Amino acid sequence: MAIDWRPSADMATLRERARLLASVRAFFAVRDVLEVETPVLGQGGSTDVHLVSLATQARTDKGQRRLWLQTSPEFHMKRLLAAGSGPIFQLARSFRDGEVGSRHNIEFTMLEWYRPGFTLADLIEETTALVAALMPSAARPVVTYRYRELFHAHLSIDPFTFSLEKLRGLAAERGQMLAGALANESRETCLDLLMSMVIEPSLGRGELSVVMDYPASQAALARRHQDSDGEWVASRFELYLDGVELANGYHELTDASEQRARFKEDNAERRRLGLPEVDIDERLLAALEHGMPEGSGVALGIDRLIQRALNKPRLEDVLAFATPGC
């Protein structure tokens, strides 16, 4: 059988991709945001139970070690922030195992940037400005929604108080699964399923949709705060365009002790689910202990945005070589 050696994307598309990436760099250049490059390999991986980090064994001066292919450049970039870098951005190669589909590829490019001194409102304004600059057709009204109100509107439930048993049943029903299929799943997994299956497809239609006030359990590396109802929520946002999540931004957590506790909670949940534990990045925690400036940061799936800008049906159509056939 002949081996297909050809690129996933045609050359005209790759030229357009290069033009759009140049526009990203120009956008940040005029704002005096420094472009950086950080390692793809790290001492720790993402403990997030919804992500599958890839690891490799490497020979180092300290012997054989397990190193992790980064799910995003976040940990290294935060170490730069702690070292006094000021505002920074990166177009980084990132890896998430098992993520293959029309909007996913195991290896992909993440655009990530950090703004010391920025509030989430500042960062939302800059993120939507970037999207409009790269994709003029996306220069739409920006509409903000609270996570809780979306579940009320689309599912008539309160995601913070609806019982776990009923939530599992509803998620299985709306996901067209057998009754009991989610019997051992966590609250967060069920909420994520309902969000992706029911709510997300309606977001970003004729607008740029910003979703805020996610449950506090979904804060990851973001701060937490009390909303207007007195509920503890995550200080983060997600941005949607035409039913597709483009960006995930945080008011960054700077407390090393709190971050360590969250990493440990993640690994405990991994053990409960029978998933492999992931090494905690001690260098990140040391950087937070040293002191990282207050501010906000965001990760944007630049491949997805290019896919939307060029009106391509699959992510592989804007990649030189997609992972399955690389």
Secondary structure, 3 states (H helix, E strand, C coil): CCCCCCCCCCHHHHHHHHHHHHHHHHHHHCCCCEECCCCCEECCCCCCCCCCCEEEEEEECCEEEEEEECCCCHHHHHHHHHCCCCCEEEEEEEECCCCCECCECCEEEEEEEEEECCCHHHHHHHHHHHHHHHCHHHCCCEEEEEHHHHHHHHHCCCCCCCCHHHHHHHHHHHCCCCCCCCCCCCHHHHHHHHHHHHHHHHCCCCCEEEEECCEHHHCCCECEEECCCCCEEECEEEEEECCEEEEEEEEECCCHHHHHHHHHHHHHHHHHHCCCCCCCCHHHHHHHHHCCCCEEEEEEEHHHHHHHHCCCCCHHHHCCCCHHHC
